[in-house]
Amino acid sequence: MARVVVEVMPKAEILDPQGQAIVGALPRLGFAGVADVRQGKRFELEVDDSVDDAELEKIAEALLANTVIEDWKVVRVS
Amino acid sequence: MARVVVEVMPKAEILDPQGQAIVGALPRLGFAGVADVRQGKRFELEVDDSVDDAELEKIAEALLANTVIEDWKVVRVS
């Protein structure tokens, strides 16, 4: 078994209303100095050792990321 | 300016219906060998150099994670 993390973030040119809401809320909660926040998703997968990197890319592309508006990155952690 | 990533994941003892839905969908889409999926959130923050680690922990705890059901981790990436 291998552990894999897939990080999915909105593309740079895509507006991120959730992140902007957080940037707006921070000063009201007394936190200064945060210039920008972007919110994305993080998936932790437990996969068989038989699953190779090409297969993982296909899984991320087909099911975990919306490729029109999101970038993704597959990282093996163990 | 420093770049900080906050990773937020459901606690191990918390059910994760989104992750389970993905585990169920994978075989139907022709992907075998994925035993478990957990879905969480990932935040990328741009912060002033004046914001220290204690402040970042407070921000994560107050605004980014639901501390009842989620674990979080603050990682400085640059």
Backbone of each chain as nested JSON, in Angstrom:
{
  "chains": [
    {"id": "A", "residues": [
      {"number": 1, "name": "MET", "atoms": {"N": [0.837, -1.213, 0.0], "CA": [0.0, 0.0, 0.0], "C": [0.869, 1.26, 0.0]}},
      {"number": 2, "name": "ALA", "atoms": {"N": [0.517, 2.199, -0.811], "CA": [1.243, 3.468, -0.862], "C": [0.272, 4.596, -0.516]}},
      {"number": 3, "name": "ARG", "atoms": {"N": [0.818, 5.639, 0.068], "CA": [-0.02, 6.787, 0.366], "C": [0.284, 7.909, -0.631]}},
      {"number": 4, "name": "VAL", "atoms": {"N": [-0.782, 8.463, -1.176], "CA": [-0.645, 9.471, -2.223], "C": [-1.506, 10.669, -1.847]}},
      {"number": 5, "name": "VAL", "atoms": {"N": [-0.971, 11.861, -2.045], "CA": [-1.754, 13.075, -1.832], "C": [-1.989, 13.742, -3.182]}},
      {"number": 6, "name": "VAL", "atoms": {"N": [-3.225, 14.136, -3.43], "CA": [-3.534, 14.915, -4.624], "C": [-3.987, 16.302, -4.175]}},
      {"number": 7, "name": "GLU", "atoms": {"N": [-3.249, 17.319, -4.615], "CA": [-3.58, 18.701, -4.275], "C": [-4.291, 19.336, -5.462]}},
      {"number": 8, "name": "VAL", "atoms": {"N": [-5.45, 19.905, -5.218], "CA": [-6.25, 20.527, -6.283], "C": [-6.492, 21.986, -5.908]}},
      {"number": 9, "name": "MET", "atoms": {"N": [-6.065, 22.897, -6.771], "CA": [-6.25, 24.328, -6.488], "C": [-6.903, 25.022, -7.678]}},
      {"number": 10, "name": "PRO", "atoms": {"N": [-7.679, 26.073, -7.407], "CA": [-8.235, 26.843, -8.539], "C": [-7.098, 27.426, -9.37]}},
      {"number": 11, "name": "LYS", "atoms": {"N": [-7.246, 27.408, -10.692], "CA": [-6.217, 27.995, -11.557], "C": [-6.022, 29.464, -11.206]}},
      {"number": 12, "name": "ALA", "atoms": {"N": [-4.817, 29.973, -11.466], "CA": [-4.468, 31.347, -11.075], "C": [-5.439, 32.368, -11.654]}},
      {"number": 13, "name": "GLU", "atoms": {"N": [-5.935, 32.127, -12.863], "CA": [-6.78, 33.13, -13.52], "C": [-8.249, 33.011, -13.123]}},
      {"number": 14, "name": "ILE", "atoms": {"N": [-8.551, 32.025, -12.261], "CA": [-9.933, 31.801, -11.838], "C": [-10.189, 32.534, -10.516]}},
      {"number": 15, "name": "LEU", "atoms": {"N": [-11.298, 33.271, -10.451], "CA": [-11.686, 33.912, -9.19], "C": [-11.938, 32.845, -8.139]}},
      {"number": 16, "name": "ASP", "atoms": {"N": [-11.629, 33.168, -6.885], "CA": [-11.812, 32.198, -5.809], "C": [-12.616, 32.871, -4.695]}},
      {"number": 17, "name": "PRO", "atoms": {"N": [-13.942, 32.854, -4.817], "CA": [-14.772, 33.586, -3.848], "C": [-14.611, 33.097, -2.413]}},
      {"number": 18, "name": "GLN", "atoms": {"N": [-14.373, 31.798, -2.228], "CA": [-14.183, 31.299, -0.86], "C": [-12.925, 31.893, -0.244]}},
      {"number": 19, "name": "GLY", "atoms": {"N": [-11.836, 31.9, -1.032], "CA": [-10.593, 32.488, -0.545], "C": [-10.763, 33.976, -0.253]}},
      {"number": 20, "name": "GLN", "atoms": {"N": [-11.478, 34.677, -1.141], "CA": [-11.683, 36.11, -0.947], "C": [-12.517, 36.382, 0.302]}},
      {"number": 21, "name": "ALA", "atoms": {"N": [-13.484, 35.515, 0.586], "CA": [-14.298, 35.668, 1.802], "C": [-13.414, 35.555, 3.042]}},
      {"number": 22, "name": "ILE", "atoms": {"N": [-12.442, 34.647, 2.996], "CA": [-11.538, 34.482, 4.134], "C": [-10.657, 35.724, 4.292]}},
      {"number": 23, "name": "VAL", "atoms": {"N": [-10.112, 36.228, 3.167], "CA": [-9.296, 37.449, 3.23], "C": [-10.106, 38.587, 3.849]}},
      {"number": 24, "name": "GLY", "atoms": {"N": [-11.392, 38.657, 3.498], "CA": [-12.233, 39.726, 4.047], "C": [-12.543, 39.535, 5.519]}},
      {"number": 25, "name": "ALA", "atoms": {"N": [-12.643, 38.296, 5.954], "CA": [-13.029, 38.023, 7.344], "C": [-11.87, 38.201, 8.316]}},
      {"number": 26, "name": "LEU", "atoms": {"N": [-10.652, 37.969, 7.865], "CA": [-9.501, 37.982, 8.785], "C": [-9.347, 39.306, 9.549]}},
      {"number": 27, "name": "PRO", "atoms": {"N": [-9.379, 40.472, 8.87], "CA": [-9.231, 41.724, 9.638], "C": [-10.347, 41.898, 10.664]}},
      {"number": 28, "name": "ARG", "atoms": {"N": [-11.568, 41.498, 10.314], "CA": [-12.683, 41.609, 11.258], "C": [-12.457, 40.747, 12.494]}},
      {"number": 29, "name": "LEU", "atoms": {"N": [-11.714, 39.653, 12.339], "CA": [-11.417, 38.765, 13.473], "C": [-10.126, 39.168, 14.185]}},
      {"number": 30, "name": "GLY", "atoms": {"N": [-9.528, 40.261, 13.731], "CA": [-8.346, 40.766, 14.428], "C": [-7.018, 40.266, 13.892]}},
      {"number": 31, "name": "PHE", "atoms": {"N": [-7.038, 39.641, 12.713], "CA": [-5.787, 39.155, 12.139], "C": [-5.357, 40.055, 10.989]}},
      {"number": 32, "name": "ALA", "atoms": {"N": [-4.204, 40.68, 11.123], "CA": [-3.689, 41.539, 10.06], "C": [-2.562, 40.821, 9.325]}},
      {"number": 33, "name": "GLY", "atoms": {"N": [-2.252, 41.295, 8.133], "CA": [-1.038, 40.83, 7.451], "C": [-1.232, 39.673, 6.498]}},
      {"number": 34, "name": "VAL", "atoms": {"N": [-2.482, 39.259, 6.249], "CA": [-2.712, 38.21, 5.256], "C": [-3.182, 38.868, 3.966]}},
      {"number": 35, "name": "ALA", "atoms": {"N": [-2.354, 38.795, 2.923], "CA": [-2.628, 39.522, 1.687], "C": [-3.534, 38.728, 0.75]}},
      {"number": 36, "name": "ASP", "atoms": {"N": [-3.422, 37.414, 0.769], "CA": [-4.21, 36.629, -0.182], "C": [-4.439, 35.227, 0.365]}},
      {"number": 37, "name": "VAL", "atoms": {"N": [-5.59, 34.679, 0.048], "CA": [-5.913, 33.289, 0.412], "C": [-6.545, 32.63, -0.802]}},
      {"number": 38, "name": "ARG", "atoms": {"N": [-6.105, 31.436, -1.123], "CA": [-6.789, 30.635, -2.15], "C": [-7.17, 29.308, -1.501]}},
      {"number": 39, "name": "GLN", "atoms": {"N": [-8.41, 28.879, -1.764], "CA": [-8.877, 27.626, -1.171], "C": [-8.983, 26.548, -2.224]}},
      {"number": 40, "name": "GLY", "atoms": {"N": [-8.41, 25.4, -1.926], "CA": [-8.514, 24.266, -2.825], "C": [-8.857, 23.01, -2.047]}},
      {"number": 41, "name": "LYS", "atoms": {"N": [-8.594, 21.87, -2.66], "CA": [-8.927, 20.587, -2.043], "C": [-7.671, 19.74, -1.889]}},
      {"number": 42, "name": "ARG", "atoms": {"N": [-7.751, 18.832, -0.939], "CA": [-6.628, 17.927, -0.688], "C": [-7.195, 16.536, -0.5]}},
      {"number": 43, "name": "PHE", "atoms": {"N": [-6.693, 15.585, -1.274], "CA": [-7.152, 14.201, -1.175], "C": [-6.009, 13.325, -0.703]}},
      {"number": 44, "name": "GLU", "atoms": {"N": [-6.308, 12.446, 0.262], "CA": [-5.335, 11.434, 0.674], "C": [-5.838, 10.086, 0.192]}},
      {"number": 45, "name": "LEU", "atoms": {"N": [-5.033, 9.407, -0.609], "CA": [-5.426, 8.116, -1.177], "C": [-4.52, 7.013, -0.637]}},
      {"number": 46, "name": "GLU", "atoms": {"N": [-5.136, 5.871, -0.349], "CA": [-4.364, 4.651, -0.073], "C": [-4.479, 3.784, -1.308]}},
      {"number": 47, "name": "VAL", "atoms": {"N": [-3.362, 3.52, -1.983], "CA": [-3.437, 2.759, -3.228], "C": [-2.511, 1.552, -3.183]}},
      {"number": 48, "name": "ASP", "atoms": {"N": [-2.908, 0.53, -3.95], "CA": [-2.048, -0.643, -4.132], "C": [-0.728, -0.228, -4.768]}},
      {"number": 49, "name": "ASP", "atoms": {"N": [0.321, -0.991, -4.485], "CA": [1.613, -0.696, -5.102], "C": [1.56, -0.89, -6.622]}},
      {"number": 50, "name": "SER", "atoms": {"N": [0.535, -1.625, -7.089], "CA": [0.398, -1.849, -8.534], "C": [-0.08, -0.598, -9.283]}},
      {"number": 51, "name": "VAL", "atoms": {"N": [-0.587, 0.387, -8.561], "CA": [-1.1, 1.591, -9.228], "C": [0.072, 2.522, -9.536]}},
      {"number": 52, "name": "ASP", "atoms": {"N": [0.326, 2.752, -10.826], "CA": [1.495, 3.569, -11.178], "C": [1.133, 5.049, -11.329]}},
      {"number": 53, "name": "ASP", "atoms": {"N": [2.155, 5.855, -11.59], "CA": [1.947, 7.306, -11.637], "C": [0.991, 7.714, -12.75]}},
      {"number": 54, "name": "ALA", "atoms": {"N": [1.055, 7.035, -13.893], "CA": [0.171, 7.384, -15.006], "C": [-1.289, 7.16, -14.614]}},
      {"number": 55, "name": "GLU", "atoms": {"N": [-1.53, 6.05, -13.912], "CA": [-2.882, 5.739, -13.434], "C": [-3.35, 6.8, -12.435]}},
      {"number": 56, "name": "LEU", "atoms": {"N": [-2.46, 7.206, -11.541], "CA": [-2.818, 8.228, -10.557], "C": [-3.171, 9.549, -11.236]}},
      {"number": 57, "name": "GLU", "atoms": {"N": [-2.412, 9.916, -12.273], "CA": [-2.731, 11.144, -13.018], "C": [-4.124, 11.046, -13.633]}},
      {"number": 58, "name": "LYS", "atoms": {"N": [-4.429, 9.846, -14.169], "CA": [-5.756, 9.661, -14.783], "C": [-6.861, 9.78, -13.748]}},
      {"number": 59, "name": "ILE", "atoms": {"N": [-6.64, 9.213, -12.55], "CA": [-7.643, 9.297, -11.476], "C": [-7.86, 10.752, -11.076]}},
      {"number": 60, "name": "ALA", "atoms": {"N": [-6.766, 11.488, -10.923], "CA": [-6.888, 12.896, -10.521], "C": [-7.648, 13.681, -11.576]}},
      {"number": 61, "name": "GLU", "atoms": {"N": [-7.327, 13.416, -12.836], "CA": [-7.929, 14.168, -13.933], "C": [-9.406, 13.813, -14.107]}},
      {"number": 62, "name": "ALA", "atoms": {"N": [-9.727, 12.523, -13.935], "CA": [-11.09, 12.075, -14.21], "C": [-12.04, 12.403, -13.078]}},
      {"number": 63, "name": "LEU", "atoms": {"N": [-11.54, 12.384, -11.848], "CA": [-12.474, 12.354, -10.726], "C": [-12.202, 13.409, -9.66]}},
      {"number": 64, "name": "LEU", "atoms": {"N": [-10.957, 13.807, -9.477], "CA": [-10.647, 14.657, -8.327], "C": [-10.581, 16.132, -8.683]}},
      {"number": 65, "name": "ALA", "atoms": {"N": [-10.156, 16.437, -9.894], "CA": [-10.052, 17.842, -10.295], "C": [-11.043, 18.154, -11.403]}},
      {"number": 66, "name": "ASN", "atoms": {"N": [-11.526, 19.398, -11.418], "CA": [-12.267, 19.918, -12.561], "C": [-11.223, 20.608, -13.434]}},
      {"number": 67, "name": "THR", "atoms": {"N": [-10.829, 19.935, -14.511], "CA": [-9.647, 20.383, -15.256], "C": [-9.862, 21.715, -15.972]}},
      {"number": 68, "name": "VAL", "atoms": {"N": [-11.101, 22.147, -16.085], "CA": [-11.371, 23.441, -16.724], "C": [-10.923, 24.592, -15.824]}},
      {"number": 69, "name": "ILE", "atoms": {"N": [-11.145, 24.43, -14.523], "CA": [-10.896, 25.554, -13.618], "C": [-9.863, 25.249, -12.544]}},
      {"number": 70, "name": "GLU", "atoms": {"N": [-9.361, 24.01, -12.5], "CA": [-8.449, 23.652, -11.414], "C": [-7.149, 23.032, -11.928]}},
      {"number": 71, "name": "ASP", "atoms": {"N": [-6.065, 23.336, -11.219], "CA": [-4.801, 22.636, -11.419], "C": [-4.679, 21.56, -10.36]}},
      {"number": 72, "name": "TRP", "atoms": {"N": [-3.915, 20.492, -10.667], "CA": [-3.743, 19.458, -9.66], "C": [-2.325, 18.921, -9.692]}},
      {"number": 73, "name": "LYS", "atoms": {"N": [-1.955, 18.32, -8.577], "CA": [-0.607, 17.791, -8.435], "C": [-0.686, 16.5, -7.641]}},
      {"number": 74, "name": "VAL", "atoms": {"N": [-0.042, 15.457, -8.129], "CA": [-0.036, 14.164, -7.45], "C": [1.307, 14.011, -6.736]}},
      {"number": 75, "name": "VAL", "atoms": {"N": [1.263, 13.723, -5.437], "CA": [2.486, 13.605, -4.643], "C": [2.463, 12.278, -3.894]}},
      {"number": 76, "name": "ARG", "atoms": {"N": [3.456, 11.432, -4.138], "CA": [3.566, 10.191, -3.344], "C": [4.228, 10.531, -2.018]}},
      {"number": 77, "name": "VAL", "atoms": {"N": [3.59, 10.174, -0.907], "CA": [4.172, 10.513, 0.387], "C": [4.811, 9.309, 1.076]}},
      {"number": 78, "name": "SER", "atoms": {"N": [4.515, 8.104, 0.617], "CA": [5.189, 6.924, 1.173], "C": [4.926, 5.724, 0.279]}}
    ]},
    {"id": "B", "residues": [
      {"number": 1, "name": "MET", "atoms": {"N": [6.984, 39.006, 2.047], "CA": [5.83, 38.113, 1.883], "C": [6.273, 36.645, 1.964]}},
      {"number": 2, "name": "ALA", "atoms": {"N": [5.528, 35.868, 2.722], "CA": [5.816, 34.441, 2.833], "C": [4.616, 33.661, 2.315]}},
      {"number": 3, "name": "ARG", "atoms": {"N": [4.895, 32.489, 1.79], "CA": [3.799, 31.635, 1.33], "C": [3.604, 30.514, 2.338]}},
      {"number": 4, "name": "VAL", "atoms": {"N": [2.356, 30.302, 2.742], "CA": [2.036, 29.326, 3.767], "C": [0.912, 28.438, 3.239]}},
      {"number": 5, "name": "VAL", "atoms": {"N": [1.031, 27.148, 3.489], "CA": [-0.048, 26.227, 3.139], "C": [-0.662, 25.685, 4.426]}},
      {"number": 6, "name": "VAL", "atoms": {"N": [-1.971, 25.694, 4.502], "CA": [-2.672, 25.07, 5.625], "C": [-3.457, 23.875, 5.085]}},
      {"number": 7, "name": "GLU", "atoms": {"N": [-3.133, 22.7, 5.611], "CA": [-3.82, 21.471, 5.19], "C": [-4.853, 21.109, 6.246]}},
      {"number": 8, "name": "VAL", "atoms": {"N": [-6.077, 20.918, 5.833], "CA": [-7.164, 20.592, 6.76], "C": [-7.792, 19.276, 6.328]}},
      {"number": 9, "name": "MET", "atoms": {"N": [-7.79, 18.286, 7.23], "CA": [-8.349, 16.972, 6.885], "C": [-9.337, 16.532, 7.958]}},
      {"number": 10, "name": "PRO", "atoms": {"N": [-10.362, 15.761, 7.57], "CA": [-11.264, 15.215, 8.591], "C": [-10.48, 14.334, 9.558]}},
      {"number": 11, "name": "LYS", "atoms": {"N": [-10.806, 14.426, 10.85], "CA": [-10.131, 13.573, 11.835], "C": [-10.335, 12.101, 11.486]}},
      {"number": 12, "name": "ALA", "atoms": {"N": [-9.394, 11.26, 11.889], "CA": [-9.418, 9.838, 11.517], "C": [-10.719, 9.161, 11.931]}},
      {"number": 13, "name": "GLU", "atoms": {"N": [-11.28, 9.576, 13.075], "CA": [-12.47, 8.896, 13.584], "C": [-13.769, 9.444, 12.99]}},
      {"number": 14, "name": "ILE", "atoms": {"N": [-13.646, 10.456, 12.124], "CA": [-14.826, 11.075, 11.519], "C": [-15.107, 10.422, 10.166]}},
      {"number": 15, "name": "LEU", "atoms": {"N": [-16.363, 10.057, 9.919], "CA": [-16.743, 9.542, 8.609], "C": [-16.503, 10.619, 7.554]}},
      {"number": 16, "name": "ASP", "atoms": {"N": [-16.147, 10.196, 6.358], "CA": [-15.886, 11.146, 5.289], "C": [-16.692, 10.723, 4.063]}},
      {"number": 17, "name": "PRO", "atoms": {"N": [-17.958, 11.139, 3.989], "CA": [-18.829, 10.673, 2.905], "C": [-18.332, 11.064, 1.515]}},
      {"number": 18, "name": "GLN", "atoms": {"N": [-17.684, 12.226, 1.399], "CA": [-17.17, 12.623, 0.081], "C": [-16.079, 11.659, -0.37]}},
      {"number": 19, "name": "GLY", "atoms": {"N": [-15.171, 11.345, 0.558], "CA": [-14.109, 10.391, 0.22], "C": [-14.674, 9.027, -0.124]}},
      {"number": 20, "name": "GLN", "atoms": {"N": [-15.676, 8.588, 0.643], "CA": [-16.277, 7.278, 0.385], "C": [-16.98, 7.244, -0.964]}},
      {"number": 21, "name": "ALA", "atoms": {"N": [-17.591, 8.365, -1.351], "CA": [-18.238, 8.436, -2.667], "C": [-17.199, 8.251, -3.773]}},
      {"number": 22, "name": "ILE", "atoms": {"N": [-16.009, 8.828, -3.579], "CA": [-14.947, 8.683, -4.579], "C": [-14.466, 7.237, -4.642]}},
      {"number": 23, "name": "VAL", "atoms": {"N": [-14.28, 6.599, -3.464], "CA": [-13.87, 5.188, -3.44], "C": [-14.891, 4.334, -4.193]}},
      {"number": 24, "name": "GLY", "atoms": {"N": [-16.179, 4.658, -4.018], "CA": [-17.22, 3.893, -4.706], "C": [-17.246, 4.134, -6.204]}},
      {"number": 25, "name": "ALA", "atoms": {"N": [-16.914, 5.349, -6.612], "CA": [-16.998, 5.701, -8.039], "C": [-15.825, 5.146, -8.847]}},
      {"number": 26, "name": "LEU", "atoms": {"N": [-14.665, 5.0, -8.215], "CA": [-13.457, 4.616, -8.972], "C": [-13.61, 3.301, -9.738]}},
      {"number": 27, "name": "PRO", "atoms": {"N": [-14.086, 2.21, -9.085], "CA": [-14.219, 0.959, -9.86], "C": [-15.197, 1.106, -11.029]}},
      {"number": 28, "name": "ARG", "atoms": {"N": [-16.258, 1.87, -10.834], "CA": [-17.213, 2.086, -11.928], "C": [-16.578, 2.812, -13.102]}},
      {"number": 29, "name": "LEU", "atoms": {"N": [-15.562, 3.626, -12.827], "CA": [-14.866, 4.354, -13.893], "C": [-13.676, 3.561, -14.431]}},
      {"number": 30, "name": "GLY", "atoms": {"N": [-13.502, 2.337, -13.919], "CA": [-12.44, 1.483, -14.45], "C": [-11.113, 1.569, -13.724]}},
      {"number": 31, "name": "PHE", "atoms": {"N": [-11.086, 2.203, -12.547], "CA": [-9.841, 2.299, -11.79], "C": [-9.869, 1.34, -10.614]}},
      {"number": 32, "name": "ALA", "atoms": {"N": [-8.965, 0.388, -10.591], "CA": [-8.893, -0.564, -9.488], "C": [-7.718, -0.2, -8.589]}},
      {"number": 33, "name": "GLY", "atoms": {"N": [-7.732, -0.717, -7.374], "CA": [-6.546, -0.629, -6.53], "C": [-6.51, 0.549, -5.584]}},
      {"number": 34, "name": "VAL", "atoms": {"N": [-7.582, 1.321, -5.504], "CA": [-7.614, 2.412, -4.535], "C": [-8.442, 1.969, -3.337]}},
      {"number": 35, "name": "ALA", "atoms": {"N": [-7.789, 1.803, -2.197], "CA": [-8.436, 1.229, -1.021], "C": [-9.185, 2.277, -0.2]}},
      {"number": 36, "name": "ASP", "atoms": {"N": [-8.668, 3.489, -0.176], "CA": [-9.307, 4.505, 0.668], "C": [-9.015, 5.896, 0.119]}},
      {"number": 37, "name": "VAL", "atoms": {"N": [-9.983, 6.79, 0.288], "CA": [-9.806, 8.193, -0.088], "C": [-10.371, 9.047, 1.041]}},
      {"number": 38, "name": "ARG", "atoms": {"N": [-9.64, 10.054, 1.451], "CA": [-10.17, 11.051, 2.385], "C": [-10.048, 12.413, 1.717]}},
      {"number": 39, "name": "GLN", "atoms": {"N": [-11.121, 13.195, 1.818], "CA": [-11.101, 14.511, 1.197], "C": [-11.021, 15.599, 2.242]}},
      {"number": 40, "name": "GLY", "atoms": {"N": [-10.09, 16.507, 2.05], "CA": [-9.962, 17.645, 2.943], "C": [-9.791, 18.925, 2.154]}},
      {"number": 41, "name": "LYS", "atoms": {"N": [-9.278, 19.94, 2.824], "CA": [-9.123, 21.25, 2.192], "C": [-7.663, 21.669, 2.23]}},
      {"number": 42, "name": "ARG", "atoms": {"N": [-7.331, 22.553, 1.303], "CA": [-5.97, 23.068, 1.232], "C": [-6.049, 24.561, 0.99]}},
      {"number": 43, "name": "PHE", "atoms": {"N": [-5.391, 25.32, 1.851], "CA": [-5.392, 26.776, 1.716], "C": [-3.981, 27.248, 1.422]}},
      {"number": 44, "name": "GLU", "atoms": {"N": [-3.861, 28.156, 0.45], "CA": [-2.582, 28.819, 0.196], "C": [-2.717, 30.267, 0.629]}},
      {"number": 45, "name": "LEU", "atoms": {"N": [-1.861, 30.69, 1.558], "CA": [-1.917, 32.049, 2.087], "C": [-0.653, 32.806, 1.707]}},
      {"number": 46, "name": "GLU", "atoms": {"N": [-0.838, 34.084, 1.372], "CA": [0.295, 35.01, 1.227], "C": [0.28, 35.897, 2.449]}},
      {"number": 47, "name": "VAL", "atoms": {"N": [1.316, 35.799, 3.277], "CA": [1.298, 36.574, 4.522], "C": [2.541, 37.444, 4.648]}},
      {"number": 48, "name": "ASP", "atoms": {"N": [2.388, 38.563, 5.367], "CA": [3.53, 39.423, 5.697], "C": [4.559, 38.636, 6.495]}},
      {"number": 49, "name": "ASP", "atoms": {"N": [5.81, 39.04, 6.381], "CA": [6.865, 38.38, 7.161], "C": [6.66, 38.612, 8.656]}},
      {"number": 50, "name": "SER", "atoms": {"N": [5.849, 39.631, 8.999], "CA": [5.591, 39.921, 10.418], "C": [4.659, 38.897, 11.071]}},
      {"number": 51, "name": "VAL", "atoms": {"N": [3.969, 38.093, 10.265], "CA": [3.031, 37.114, 10.826], "C": [3.814, 35.881, 11.267]}},
      {"number": 52, "name": "ASP", "atoms": {"N": [3.798, 35.599, 12.558], "CA": [4.608, 34.476, 13.059], "C": [3.798, 33.18, 13.125]}},
      {"number": 53, "name": "ASP", "atoms": {"N": [4.48, 32.105, 13.507], "CA": [3.839, 30.793, 13.492], "C": [2.654, 30.715, 14.444]}},
      {"number": 54, "name": "ALA", "atoms": {"N": [2.764, 31.364, 15.615], "CA": [1.663, 31.325, 16.584], "C": [0.408, 31.974, 15.994]}},
      {"number": 55, "name": "GLU", "atoms": {"N": [0.621, 33.091, 15.295], "CA": [-0.49, 33.8, 14.636], "C": [-1.121, 32.915, 13.55]}},
      {"number": 56, "name": "LEU", "atoms": {"N": [-0.272, 32.218, 12.795], "CA": [-0.783, 31.34, 11.739], "C": [-1.612, 30.2, 12.328]}},
      {"number": 57, "name": "GLU", "atoms": {"N": [-1.15, 29.659, 13.45], "CA": [-1.925, 28.601, 14.119], "C": [-3.289, 29.126, 14.537]}},
      {"number": 58, "name": "LYS", "atoms": {"N": [-3.3, 30.366, 15.057], "CA": [-4.576, 30.959, 15.479], "C": [-5.517, 31.157, 14.297]}},
      {"number": 59, "name": "ILE", "atoms": {"N": [-4.967, 31.61, 13.172], "CA": [-5.786, 31.82, 11.974], "C": [-6.385, 30.492, 11.511]}},
      {"number": 60, "name": "ALA", "atoms": {"N": [-5.547, 29.448, 11.484], "CA": [-6.029, 28.143, 11.041], "C": [-7.13, 27.637, 11.956]}},
      {"number": 61, "name": "GLU", "atoms": {"N": [-6.921, 27.823, 13.247], "CA": [-7.875, 27.315, 14.239], "C": [-9.18, 28.108, 14.214]}},
      {"number": 62, "name": "ALA", "atoms": {"N": [-9.064, 29.433, 14.04], "CA": [-10.259, 30.279, 14.13], "C": [-11.102, 30.231, 12.872]}},
      {"number": 63, "name": "LEU", "atoms": {"N": [-10.447, 30.052, 11.718], "CA": [-11.171, 30.348, 10.479], "C": [-11.089, 29.245, 9.437]}},
      {"number": 64, "name": "LEU", "atoms": {"N": [-10.006, 28.494, 9.422], "CA": [-9.817, 27.563, 8.304], "C": [-10.25, 26.135, 8.64]}},
      {"number": 65, "name": "ALA", "atoms": {"N": [-10.127, 25.742, 9.898], "CA": [-10.502, 24.377, 10.277], "C": [-11.687, 24.398, 11.232]}},
      {"number": 66, "name": "ASN", "atoms": {"N": [-12.509, 23.381, 11.139], "CA": [-13.519, 23.121, 12.159], "C": [-12.863, 22.169, 13.156]}},
      {"number": 67, "name": "THR", "atoms": {"N": [-12.45, 22.708, 14.291], "CA": [-11.569, 21.938, 15.179], "C": [-12.271, 20.756, 15.843]}},
      {"number": 68, "name": "VAL", "atoms": {"N": [-13.587, 20.723, 15.759], "CA": [-14.315, 19.586, 16.334], "C": [-14.117, 18.336, 15.479]}},
      {"number": 69, "name": "ILE", "atoms": {"N": [-14.109, 18.52, 14.187], "CA": [-14.083, 17.361, 13.282], "C": [-12.865, 17.313, 12.367]}},
      {"number": 70, "name": "GLU", "atoms": {"N": [-12.005, 18.338, 12.419], "CA": [-10.889, 18.38, 11.476], "C": [-9.543, 18.585, 12.18]}},
      {"number": 71, "name": "ASP", "atoms": {"N": [-8.522, 17.965, 11.616], "CA": [-7.139, 18.248, 12.006], "C": [-6.556, 19.221, 10.99]}},
      {"number": 72, "name": "TRP", "atoms": {"N": [-5.572, 19.999, 11.426], "CA": [-4.949, 20.918, 10.474], "C": [-3.45, 20.979, 10.71]}},
      {"number": 73, "name": "LYS", "atoms": {"N": [-2.761, 21.43, 9.673], "CA": [-1.314, 21.526, 9.726], "C": [-0.89, 22.768, 8.957]}},
      {"number": 74, "name": "VAL", "atoms": {"N": [-0.032, 23.56, 9.575], "CA": [0.471, 24.774, 8.928], "C": [1.872, 24.492, 8.404]}},
      {"number": 75, "name": "VAL", "atoms": {"N": [2.095, 24.755, 7.113], "CA": [3.392, 24.483, 6.499], "C": [3.871, 25.739, 5.778]}},
      {"number": 76, "name": "ARG", "atoms": {"N": [5.035, 26.25, 6.171], "CA": [5.627, 27.376, 5.429], "C": [6.322, 26.825, 4.206]}},
      {"number": 77, "name": "VAL", "atoms": {"N": [5.98, 27.335, 3.024], "CA": [6.604, 26.813, 1.812], "C": [7.664, 27.762, 1.252]}},
      {"number": 78, "name": "SER", "atoms": {"N": [7.697, 28.993, 1.686], "CA": [8.769, 29.917, 1.284], "C": [8.75, 31.15, 2.179]}}
    ]}
  ]
}
